[in-house]
Amino acid sequence: MAGLAVPLWDVSNGQGPRQLAELGLALLLSSLIGWERAAQQKSAGLRTHTLVGIASALMMEVSQHGFTNVLGLDNVSFDPSRVAAQIVSGIGFIGGGLIFVRRDAVRGLTTAATIWLTCAVGMACGGGLPILALAVTAVHFLVVRGYPLLSARLIPGTTTSAFEVRLTYRTGTALLPQLMETCTRRGFRIQEVKVGRLPDNTDPAAQVLLRLEGSADAGQLTSELFQNDGVTDVELTATTDDE
């Protein structure tokens, strides 16, 4: 039995206003999720999430409507769920590339999970499930923005922050080990240490950059560091560390 010939620009063959609307919804929702990640200065932002969402929606459209011209052929079986399963498997490569380990800390898990969620939202849009896509997008904002605030209230000390401390101190006093001990005693984890001499300085001074992470009060740490004899300047800068 020969398959039916389908015109290339046939809008009734799975490429009409409904499918374009589904792709448009995927564009909107994935852009919203990507905007939130970009606002948090994460490694995968607006463009990555938008492309993942639209691509997932398009693959779902292809899964449902892209094989109509061969359905009438003999010995041809069609399982649209197979394409959806391959989308889920393939998105793991992008998510895995966003996760990295730095010393004893794992970063990128939240963003990788968001990529996975954006893929699911795009699949829901392409699969004709707009209500579920809208609901999951709303849940994303609730979890990513609301849960840290809730966790900070219910479980104090679980919210960690990352920041940099630049210290200028007089050399020859063996002060650096004491400063690092103060940081660890205050409950902060030292991620990185960089030491350098100040150029064109009449006094023998050095500057050290400490990248710290912890949930304690950074202001109290800065005050205690500045009270050390030999410390001439302390500068605190907040940084964004990918979850």
N, C-alpha and C positions, 0 to 999 in steps of 0.2 A: 504494500500500500504506500503510495507516494505521499510525501509530506506536502502540506499546503504552502504555496509560495506566499510570503508576506511582504508587502511593499516596505521599502526602507524607511520611509517617513510616515508610516501608519501610526497615528497617535492613539489608536485603540489597541495597539499591540504593546501594552505595558509602558508606554512612553508619552502619556498624555498629561492633562492638567493635574490629575490626582498624584501621579508619580513625581511631577515637578514640585507639587506642594509638599510632598513628603521629604524630598531632598531639601527644600527650603526650610522646613521645620528642623531637619537635622543640622543645617547650617546655623540656624539661630541658636538652638540649644547647645550645640558643641562650642559655639563662639562664646556663649555665656560662661560655660565651664572653663574654657581656656582663658577668658578674661580674668576670672577669679584667680587662677593659677599665676597668670602674668602679674596681677596686682600684688601677689605675694613673692614675686621675683623668683619663681621656681624655674627649674631647668627646662621643663616643657611648658610652654605658655600658649598664647592665643593661636598662633599658626598651627602648632602641632596638634592641639586638641581639635581644632576646626577641621583639619585635613583628615584626622582619624574618624571623626563623626560622619563627615560627608562620604568618605570612602566606604565605611561600613554600610551606610544607607544605600549607596549605589550597588554594592555587592549583594545586598538583600534584594534589590530590585532585579538585578540580573538573575539571582537565584529563582525568583518567582516568574519572571516574564521573558527571560533571555533564551529559553529553549523551546518556545512554542512552535517554531518551524520544523522541529524534528520529532515532536510528540506523536505525529501520525505515522512515523516509520515503523516497520516491523522490527521486533527484537530491541526496542528502545524502552528502557525504564527510566523513570525520573524521580529522584528524591531531593526535593528542595532543601531539606534540612542538612544535607551534606555540605553545601556551600556555607551555611551559617556556622557549622562546626569548624570548618577550616578558618573562618574569620577569627573565632575565639582562639584557635591554636596560633595563628599567625601574629596576633596582637601581642602575644607573650614576648616576642623578640624585641619589640619597642619598649615594653615595660621593663624587661630585664636589663636593657641598656641604660635605664634611668636609675637603677639601684647600684650603689657603690658602698664600699666599706672603708672607713677611715679610722684606723686604729681599732678601738673597741666599739665604735659607733656605726650603725647602719643608716644610710641616708637614701632618700628617694622613694621610700616605700609608699608614702601617701600619694605622691605624684604618679607613680607607676599604677597604683590602684585607680587613680582618677582617669588615666588613659584607658584602662580596662572598662571603667564605667562609661566613658564617652563612647567607646566602641559599642557597648550595649545599647546606649541611647540612640546611636545612629542606626543600629540594627532594628530597634523598635520602630523608628520612624520609617525606615525602608520596608518594614514588615506590616505597615498599616496599623500600628498600635500607638497613636499619638498621645492618648491619655496616659499610658504607662510611661512614655518618654518624658512627658511634662512632669509627672509625679516623681520620677527618679532624679530629674534635674533639680527639682525643689529639695529632695532629700540630700542631694550632694551639698547644696549650700547649708542645709541644716547641720550636717555632720561636720563639714570642714570648718565652717565658721562658728557654729554654736557649741559643738562638743568641747573644744579647748576651754571655753569660758565656763561651761558646766563642770568640767573636770577640775578646773582650778578652784571652784567653790566647794565641790564635794570632797576632793582629795588634794589638800594643800601640798605643794611641793612637787607635783607631778609635771608642771609646765616648766620646761627648760628654755633658756634663752642663750644665744650665742653673741659674743661681742669681742672686741679687741681692746687691749689696754696698751698704750704706748707710755713707757716710763723712761725718763731721763735721769740718770744717776751718776754720781762721781765714781770713777773707776779706782781700783786699788783698795776697795773696802770689802771685797767678797760679799757684796750685798745681794747679788742676783739669786743665790740659793735661798736666802731669807725671804725674798719677795715671792719666789715660787712656792715656798712652804706656806706663806700667808694665804696664797690663793687656794691651795689644796685644803688647808685647815678651814677655810671659809666654806668649803663644800663645792668648789669649782674644779672642773676637769681641764687640764692644760692640753689643748689640741696641738699647739705649735709654738715654738720659741725662735725668734730671730733677733740677733744681737749685732749692732754695728756702732762704730764710733762716729761722733758728730764732726763734720768737717769744719775747719777754720774756727775751732773753739779753743780759747786760751786755757780754760780749765780742762783737765783730763776727765772727760765725760763720755758716756756711752748711752745709747738708746736701745731699748729692748722692746720688741713687739710680742705680746702674749695673746694668743687666741684661746679664749676660755669658753666654757659651756657649763651651765648650772642653773639651779632654780633659786639660789640665795639672792640677797640684795646686793646688786652690783655697786650701788652708791656707797654702802658701808665698806665694801672692799676697797673702793677707790680712796675713801677717807683714811683707812688704815694704812694703805700703801704709802700715801703721801706723808704720813707721820714718821716714817722711817728716816733717820738721819742719813743724809747723802742723796735722797731723792729730791730732785729739783723741779720735776714737772710730771704730771699724770694726766693722760688724755684717754677718755673712754668713748668708744664708738660702737654702736649697736650694728650687728650684721644679721643678714638673713641666711639661715641654714636650712637647706631643703630637708623636709621630713621624709 
